[in-house]
């Protein structure tokens, strides 16, 4: 944002050099990029002149000899401009003046006549593009020096142009321009008046009354609704659309004071109507757009979303194509402008325009940002709208623009304002506790001073005891919403550089460490790396087609992802509901580049539309207030292996990763975290039938494990693969990490025995092991499956599992009788699952 200092001073003059003010702005409000200058390097030698007489040059047809009064005796100046005339008040450069292009002016003889200076054009003053004619301050064929009304926006521009007075008293010469890098949350500082308000707040210098306080007088015939109508079909994308009608409009160049401000702010003057819209936008941060009402079919404007593939040529001469999410301003025949971004050629103001419909609207910021990016078209208007403006600002801009239309274009304002508005946003009231401010800032600010700062910034402040209640003004509506925001406002205006103590306060205790969940998450990631798996960090945004590729059926929670309202691309428009898709993508990428062994894991969040506190989410699944969190965000650890787990060597085979290989990895992970997992057969659409299980921790479902379904492998061009995914919250809940209880190491010997147990083929090994442990009681310290047999000796539909048992007592050597008693108990426990000991 380019803020001309001469323009800023008209609303708030802190009495500081531009460099000092820029430094204060950087400390209190927003970053200062640089200070640049407009016009010549120095105002010395530039004065106001009055053309006394004009005669034809005796030796040149296209030159005239002018007598110009510059405060003393008349000077002879040779001029080549066709519009010079006696009686004009003009800008003059005297010999010795340095022009903006660096040339130093001197007396010169032109075709036998000595010229003692130069009458300047707009281009030579860097106030516009007109280099053919001279700039006329007032007089015949000249523009008025100022609107001549009690408008704050014209304050300081109605200085009387007296011949011989410094030109810098009338026009900005060698004036500094503050180039600010405005933060995205401070859209108010994209207007000169908003910056002036900030200067007023931290300097205490008087602030001019808002330029929208007074409205133009409506002298036109009829009502605005007789000339035009507005229909908003998408009120969620256009909260407010206002329009005013002007008749008897005269199109022409803007006065020099207006051109000077536009050029200094980085805008090119076009004509008085367009310049007024740009001027008001730069002043208030609220964009405007002017329609030639006679080129709006039927006088009707309709705000709607575009038809997919609909086209329109914008003001820059480019034909653009829209999608169904773009918002257009249309007349009865079709598009007339891109909402909040750029108007269309079909209804632009031209030299023949006599009736103007002035639009000042409010748009949905997210939609404007998305459309702007989609079209590759970013304008001054979209830069402001995408940061979200309050609907009330529309009327502010209408008032200022209406007065300028009447004063600079000779227009008549038709009574009434067309106003299509949705329900206005409710007011914000935020409480500020001075003690809380002191705790956050590290310095005490008296309540009265806090109130003063907030009132200078435009907040309405009420005092309730020692506390303050602030009503957030419309220009900060989407920026300030909680007490910490008010503390920040008070702190930055008060100033940190002068009031904070030079040394940090001493605080008792020590800094915080990792939470138990953070420590276990890091430990889990370390374990997976130690087990030979490579870490993957992938995007949380996935392709909408992923659930279908994973064969997830309708009704599955993972097939109902959360869509991003403003995605960078269609391929990254939904939040992932599982980590498996990302791992499959990375596996395919690596295998396609010659990697023989792929063993990957990822530790990251998934995003579900519904869930419980165990599923994660805002504040770990618990949230303040009555509003539910927008998503539940369980943190998961997932792994995928394709091909052999171990690198190929002469002493290992190339057995590919399967269910049991990944089961061992998962058990090792849980074991290192002090958790015991259980597995139960369960079908998953993306896992191989009969080779899939759900993972339980403490009886609670925590994830899944299995071989990837062949159809899914084919979708990703992968060989057979196996994978698992487990929720970190359940691992943490089931982990004994940090909760260990130690016992004496026993020196008494253990008794090892092997059992062969015959059960039905559908009974899981984990269920058999549980039954053995239950029967063994406290004396049975471990039971490990080490063999599996199916064949004629056990019968069809049955299997034999071999388990290695370890019996041990902490205080004595066990007897054979005690072990035999436990074996009998094991037999009884096996009977409950239909199992028996194999003799």
N, C-alpha and C positions, 0 to 999 in steps of 0.2 A: 504494500500500500504506500503510494507516494503522497505525502502530506505537505503541501506548500506551506511554509512557515507564515507567509504573509496572510494566507487564508485562515490558518489556525488562529493567528493573533486577533482576528476579528471577533472570535468567540471567547477566547481566553488568552490574555497576554501575560505570561509569567514574568516578563521583564528580564529574560535570560538570553544569552547568546544561544544560537541553535545547537552548538556543540554541547553546552551544559544541559540544555533541555533534552537532547538526545541521550546523554548519559543517564539522566534521571528516568527517562522513559524505559531504558533498558533495565534499570534496577527495579522499577515500580510496576511496569505495565507489560511491555513487549519488547522484543529484541530490535535493536537498531542495526540495519545492514550497512548503511552508509549515508552520508550527507552529500547531495549533489546540488548543482546550481542551475538556474534558468536564465536565459538572456546573456548579455555581455558580461565579461569578467568583472567590470567595475561600472558603477553608475555615473562616474565622473565624465563630464562633457556631454551628457544627454539632458536636454531641456525641452520645455514646452514652447512651441512657437505658434505665431498667428500669421497666416498668409495675408499680406497687405495688398499686393498687386501681382498680377500674372501677365507676362507679355511673351509673344512668340520669340524664340531664339533667332537672331538675325542670320545665323549661318547654318541652321539645322531645322528641318521640318518637324521632327519628332521631339524636339526639346523645347522647354519653356524656361524663361528667366523670371524667377520669383523674388519679390521683396518680402522678407520674413522678419517679423518682430520677435526678438528673443530676449527682451528685457533691457535693451539699450537701443542704440541706433540700428536701423533695419539692415539686415544682411542680404547680400545677393547670393541666391542659391539656384544653380541650374538643376532642373528636374525633368525626368523623362516620363513621369506617370501621366496617363491620360485623364485621371480624375482630379487633379489638383485644381483648386478654385480659390478665389479671393474670399476671405472671411473664415476660412477653415482654421480650426485649432489642430495642430499636427505635432508629432514627435520629431525632434531635430537632433542630429548628432553634430557637435561642433568640432572644428579641427583639434586633434589630439585625443579624441574619443577612440576607444578600442571596441570594434564591432564583435559580435558573438563568434564570428569565424576567425578572429585573431587579427584582422586587418586594422591598422592604425590610420585614422582618417586625417588628412591634411588638406590645405587649400590646393585646388586643382584648376587648371585652365581647360575648359571644354569648348572647343571650336571658337576660340578667341574671347570667351567670357570667363572670368575667374569666379569659381564657385567657392563660397566661404562656409561650407558645411553640407549636410545631406538631410533631406526630408525622407524619413524612413518608411519602409513598407512593413507589413505584418511579418513577412518571412525574415526580413533583416533584424526584426526584434525577437524572432523565434516565438511569435504569438499565433502563427497560423501558416497556411500554405500560400496565401496570395502574395505573389512577388511582382505582379503587373502594376498594381496601383499602390498609392501611399496609404498609410493608416491614418484615418481621420478620427480625432478624439471627439469633436463636435463641430457643428457648423454645416454648411451646405453639403449634402450628400454624405454626411457623417452619421455615425451611430451615436446614440446618447451615451454619455460617460457612465451613467448608472440608471437603474429603473426609476429613481425619483420618488420612491415610496418608502414607508417606514418598515422596510423589510430588513430583518437582521442579516439575511444572506447577502444583501447589498451594502451592508455597513462598511464604511471605509473606502468605498469605491466612488462616492459622490464628492470627492475633494475637488474644489474649483480649479480648473486648468488655466492658470494665469500665465500669460507669456513670460518667459524668462525663469519660471519656477522649475525646480528639478523634476525631470520626467518621472523619477522614482516615486514622487508623491502621487502620481496618477496611475502608473503602470508598474508592475513588478520587474525590476531590473537587478541582476546579480543577487537574486533572492535564493536563500537556501531551501532545499526540499528534503524533508526527513523521509527516508525510505525504510519502512518498518516491515519486519517479518512477523505478521500477525498470527497468533496461535489459533488453531482451528476452533477453539471454544469461545473466541472473542470476536464474533462477527460484528459486534458494535464498533470495534476499532477499525473496521473497513469503511468507516465514514468519518469525515473531518470533525463533525460535532461530537462523535463518540470519543475521539482522541482528545478533543478540547475538554470534555467532561473529566477524563482521566487527569489531565494537567491541572484542572481546577481542584480535583480531589487531593492531589499530593502537594500542590503549591499553595493552595488557598487563594489564588488569584480569582477575581470575579469571573463568573460564567454568564455569558449573554443568555437572555431568555430563549427557549427553544424556538427555532425559526418556523415551527408549525403552529404556533399559538394563534396566529391570525390567518383567517381564510380569505379567499378572494370574494368579491361581491358578484353575485350571479345576476347578469343583466341580459342574458339571452332569452329567447322566446320559448314558451312551452316548458315541458319537463324532459329530463334526460331519457326517461322511459319512452317518450314519443319518438325518439331518434334511434334508440338501440335497445337490445335485450341481451341478457346473459343467462345461459343455462349451464349448470355444473352437474355433469353426470357422475363424477367421481369425487365426492366431497372429502373422502379420506386422503386423496392425492392433491386436492385443491381446497384447503380449509377456508380460503376467502378470495373472492374476486371482486374488485371494485372497478367501476368505470365512470368517467366524467366526459361530457360532450362539450366541445368548443366549436363555435361557428365564427365566420368572418375572420378566419385565420390568414395572416399574411406570412408567407414563407420568405425568409431572407437570411443574411448572415447575422450572427450573434454580435452583440457589442464587444468591444475589446476587453472590458473587464471580465466578461464571462469566458471569452476565448483564452485569456491569460490564465485563468484558474484551471481550465480543462487541459491546456497544454502542459502546465506545470505538474498536473496530476497524472500525465501520461495518456490523455485522451486527445484524439484528433477532432477539431471542430468540423461539423458537417453543415448544419443549418440550425436556425434558432429552435425549432421544435425538438429535433433530435438532441441538440446540445442541452436543452433544458432537462430532458430525461437523464442524460449522463451526469449533468451537474447535480441533480437531486440525489441520484444514486451515490455519488461520491461524497455528498454531504451527510446523508442519513444512513447509508449502507442498504437501503431498500431499492431494488431495481424497479424500473418502470418500462413501459413500452407504449409507443404511440401508433395507432392505426389511422390510415386515411379512411375515414368513415364512408366515403363514397365508393371505396373499393372493397368494402365488407358487404357481401351479398345479403340483401335483406336487412342489413343493420343488426344481424343476429350473430352472437358469438356463442359457441358451444364448446365446453371443455370436456373432452372424452379421451379414452385410450385409442391408440391407433389400431387400424386393421393390420394384421401381419403382412408386411410387404408394401404398405402404403408409402407414397413418396411425396416430397415437397422440395422446392428450391428455396434455400435460405437466403438471408440478406447478403451473404458473402458470395453468392452466385453458384453454390454447390448444390446439386440435387442429392438429397439424402433419403435413405430408406429406413423405415421404422419397424420395430417389432410390436407385439401386442402389449408390452408393458410401458411403452413410451406414451406420454401424455401430450396431446396436441390441443391448441386453440384453433377452432375451425369456424368458418362461416357455413352458410347453407350449401355451398358447392364443394367444400373440402377444406384441407388444412390451410391455416393462415399463419401459423407460428408454432415453434416448439416450446412448450410450456417451460418458463424459467430459464431458457437457454438462448434462443435467438428467434427473431421474427422471420416472416417469409417475405419474399419479393412481391408477392401478389397484393399485399396491402400496405407496402411501405409508404412513408410520407415522401412526397416529391414537390417540385417547384409549383405544381398546379394544385396542390392540396388547399382546400378552404375549410374543410370540416375535419376535426380530429376527435377520435375516441381514445382517451387516455386510460390505459390499463395499469393498475397497481394491484398485484395479487400476492398470495402466499401459497407456496407449494410444499409438497412433502420432500424434505431434504434428501432422504435416502433414494427416492425415485429419481430426483434430479441428478444426483451423483452417478447412479447406475446408467441413466440415459446418456449423460455427458460422456462417460467412459465408453459406452457402447458405440457412440457415434464418433468418438475421437474429436469432440468439439467442446472446448472449455472456454467459457466467456466470463467477462466481469460479472454478469448476472448470475450465471451458474455457480461461480465461486462463492457468492454470497448465499444463494438459495440452498445450496447443498449443506450449509452449516445450520440451517433451520432458523427462519425468522418468525417472530410472533405476528399473528394476524393484525394486531392493533397498529403495527408500524405502517400498514398500507394507507391508512387515513392520514397519518403524519405526512407521508410523501405526497399524497394527493393535494393537500393544502398548499404546500410550498410550490409544487409544480403549477397549480392553478393560478397563483398570483403571478408567477413568471410568464405563463402563457398570456395572461391579460396584459401585462406590462410590456413584454418584449415582442409579442406577436400581434398585438392589437386585437386579440380574440375576445369573444363574448362567451362567458361561462353560462351554460344552460343550467337552470336550477335543478337540484336533485343529484344524488349519487346512486348509481346502480350498485347494489351491494348484495352479492350472493355469498352468504357466510354460513358456515356450520356453527355448532355450539362453541363459543369461545373457551379456551382452556381456563380452568379455575385458577384463582390467584394463589401464589405461594406465600406462606408465612412461616418464617424460620426463626427459632429461638436461639439467642446467643448468651451464653453464660461467661462473664468475664474471667471467672476462675478457670474454666475450661480453656479459654483462649490463652491464658497465661501458661497453663500446663503444656499446651501444644506449641506455643511460640518460644517459651523460655524467657519471656519478658512480660512485665505488667503494663497494660494499657488501661487507663481509667475509663470507666463506662461512658462518661460524657464524651470523651475523645473518640471512643468507638462509635458512638451515635453520630458524632460530627462527620467522621470519615464515611460512614454508610450513607448519610443524607447527602453528602457531596456527590456520591456515586449514583444518586437517584433513588435510593431505597427509602420507603416510608418506615419510620422508626417510632415504636411506642415503648415506653419504659414501664416495666412491671417489677418494682422493687429494684434489686441489683441486676436484674436480667433485662435484656432487650429483645423485642419481637420485631423483626424486619419483614416488610412486605417487598417481595422481589419485583423490581420494575420489569416492564415488558422487554427492554433491550438486553436483559440478563436472564430471561425466563428459563432458557434451556441450559444455563450454565451454573446457576446457584440453586441448590436444592436441599442442602443440609447444613448443620452447624459448622462443620469443618470448612465448608466453602466460605461462610461469613468470616471465620477466623483468618482464612487466607486473605480475604479482602482487606480486613483491618490491618493485618500484619504487613502486607506489601505497601499499603498507603502510608502507614506509620514509618516504615523503613527499617530494614534489617541492618544495613551497613553502619548505622549510627547508634542503634539502641541495644543490639544484642551484646552480651558480655564478651570480652576478648578471649576468655578461656571457657572451655566446656564445663558444665556443672559436674561435680562429683556425684556419682550414683553408687549406692551400696550394692553389693552382690556382684554377680558375674553375668556375662552375656548369655543369651539363650542358646541351647544346642538343638540337635535334631529331635523331633518328636519320635515316638516309638514307631509310628507308621513310616515316617521318612527313613529311619534307620533300617527297618525291615525291607523296605523297597530297595534301598541300595544294596542290602545284603543279598536279596533275591537276584538282582542284576549281576552282582559279582559272581554268585554261584553259577548262573547260566553261562557266563563267560568262562568260568573255570571248567565247565562241562564241555567246552569246545564249541559253543554257539556264538555266532556273530551278532552283535547288537544292530538293530534297525531303528531308524527314526524317520517315520513317514508322515505325510500330511494327514490331518484329521478329516479333511474334505475328500469325498469320494464321488465316483460316478453314480448317477441314479440307477444305472443298469446292474450294479453290483449285487443286490439281493436276488435278482433273477438268475444271475450266473452262479450264485451259490445255492440255487434250487430252494430258496426259502419260500414256504407257501404263504398264501394269504392268511392273515390272522396272526402270523408270527410277529412278535414285537420287533424283531430285528428287520422286518420288512416295512416298518413304518418309521423311516428316519426323519430327522428334523432338517427341514430345508433352510438354506441360508437365503435371506431376503435380497442380498445384493452380491451374488457370487461373481468371482473373477471370470469363470467360464462354466459351461454346462458340465464339463467333466469333473468339476470340483464344486458342486452345488449342494451336496448333502453331507451331514455329519455321520461318521462311521458308527455303526452299531456293533461291529466286531472287528478284531484286529486281523482276522484270517485273510481278508481280501488284500490288505497291504502286504502281508507276508507272501502271498501267492504272486503278486505283481513283482516283488523284489526277487523272488526265486526264479521266475521266468526270465527276468532281465539278466541275471547272472548266468544261468544255464545257457542262454542264447549266446553268451560271450565266452563259452568254453570252460566254465567252472564245472568241475566234476562232482564236487561234494558241496552240498548246500545245507547248512544247519543254521537257522536264523531264529532270533527271538526279538520281541519288542515289549517294552514296558511303557504303557501309555493309557490314556483315557478312551473309553467309548462313550457314546451319547445316546441315551434312551429317552423316549417321550414320557414314559411312566416308570416308576420304580419305588423303592423304599429307602429308608435311611441307610440301609446296608449297601444300597446301590451307589452310594456317593452322591455328588451333586454340590450345590452351594453350601459352603461351610460344612463339608463332609456329610451332606445329606440332610442337615438341619438348617432351617432358614428362619430369619426373623420376620415377624409380621404375618399377615394372613395370606399374602400372595405366594403361591407355590413357585418353586424354581422353574425356570424355562426348560431345564433338562436335567436328567439324572446322569451323573458322570462317573460310573464305576471305573476305577483304575484296575487294569488287567495286566497279567503277564501271559504272553502267548508265545508258542514255539512251533516251528515247522521244519521238518527234515525231509530232504529228497535225496535218494541215493544212499550209499553207505555212510553210517555215522562216523566210523573210524577211517582215517586216511589209509589208502591201499598200501600194504607192505607184504613181505614174504611170510610173516607169521600171523597175519589176520586175513580172514576171508572178506568177500565183498558183499556181505549180507546187507540188503537195503533196509532202511529204517521202516519199522512196522509198529503195530500196536504195542507190542511188549517192549520194544526199544524205547519208545517215547514214555511208556509207563515207568520204566526204570529212571528216565530223566526226571519225570515229575516226582517220583518218590524221593529221589536224591535231593531235589529242590526243597520239598516239604521237610525232609529230614534235617537239612541244614538250617531250617528255620524253626525246628522244634515242633513241627506239626505232623499229625498222622492223617493220611488221606484214606478214604475208602472209595471203592469203585462199584458201580451197579450198571448192568447192561441197560442201554437206552439208545434208541434210534435218533439220529440227527440227519436232516435232509442232505447236508453236505459231507456226511461221513459214510464209510462203507458199511452196508447192512451186516450185522453180526460182528463187526469189529469196531464198535463204538460204545462208549460208556459215559455216564455222568460222574463227576467228581464230587465227593462229599467230604466236608470237614466238620467234625462234631455233629454229624447228622444233618447238616445244612448244605444244600446244593451250592457249589462254589464254581463249577465250570464243567468242561467236557474234555474228552480224550478219545482219539480214534484215528483210523486210517482215512485219508481223504477219499471221497467217493470217486470212482473212476470217471464218471461224467464230468465232475468238477476238474479233475486232473486234465482231462482232455480239453476242457475250455481254456486252460492255461498252458497247454502243450507241455505237461509235466509227466515224468515217470511216476510210479506209485510213491505216495508221500504219506506221512503221518504228522499229526499236529495235536496240540492241546491249548486250552485257554482257561485261566483260573483268575478269580477276582482277588485282588490284593487285600480287600477288607476282610474276607473270610480267612485268608492266610494269617492276617494279623490277629484276628479273634481266636484262631486255633493254635497260635504259636506260643511256645513256652519261653521264647527268647526274652531275656531280661527278667524272667520269673522263675528261674531255675531254683530247685531245692536240692541240696547236696546231701549225700549219705556216705557213711563209712564204706571204704572198699573192703569187701569180705575176702578172707583168705581161705574160706572153706571151698572144697572142690565142687565142681558142677558134674551132673550126670547127664550124658547125652544119649538120646534114643531116637530111632527113626520109626515113623509110622507110615503105613500105606493105607489110605482111606479110599473106599469105593463110594461114589455118589452118582446121582443122575447127571447126565451130561450138561444139563442146563444150569446146575448149581455153580455159582461163581467160586473160584478159589478163595476169594476174600471171605466169602460166607463160611467156607469150611474152616479157614484159619480162625475166624471169630469164634466158632463153636469150640475149637480145640483150646483156645486161650480161656474161654469161659469155663470149660471143664477143668483145666489145669490149675486154676486158681492162682494164689500168690506165689506158689512154689515154681510155677512154670514161668520162666523169665523171658523166653522167646520161642517162636514157632516160625519156621521158614520153609516155604515150598521150594523143593529143588528138583522135582521130576514130575512128569505127566505121562500116563500110559492109557491108550485106548486099544482094545483088541478083543480077541475071542475069550481070553481068560477072565475078563470082567463082564462080558456080555454086551449086546447091542444097546446103545443109548446110555451107556454108563462109562465112567472114566475112573482112573486110579491116580490119586495125588500122593506123592511122597513128601513128608514133612520132617525136618530135623528139629527135635525138641531139646531144650536146655532147662534142666531142673536145678535149682540152687536155693539154699536157705542162707540168710545173712548171719545166723548165729550158731549154726551147727552143721555137721555132715549128715546129709540125708540118708535114710535107710532104704533098703529095697522095698520094705513094706509101705513106706510113705509114698514112694514113687508109684507102686502098684495101685495104691488107693487112688491116686490122681489119674492113672490110666483108666480105671473103671469109671471115674467121673467123666472123663473125656468120651468114653463109649456112650454114656447116657446122654451127653450133650449132642453127640453126632446123631443119635436116634431121632432127635427133634427135627433134623434136616434130611432124614432118610438116608443117612450114611452109616457105614460099618467099617470095622477094621478088616483089612485084607490079610488073611493068614498065609 
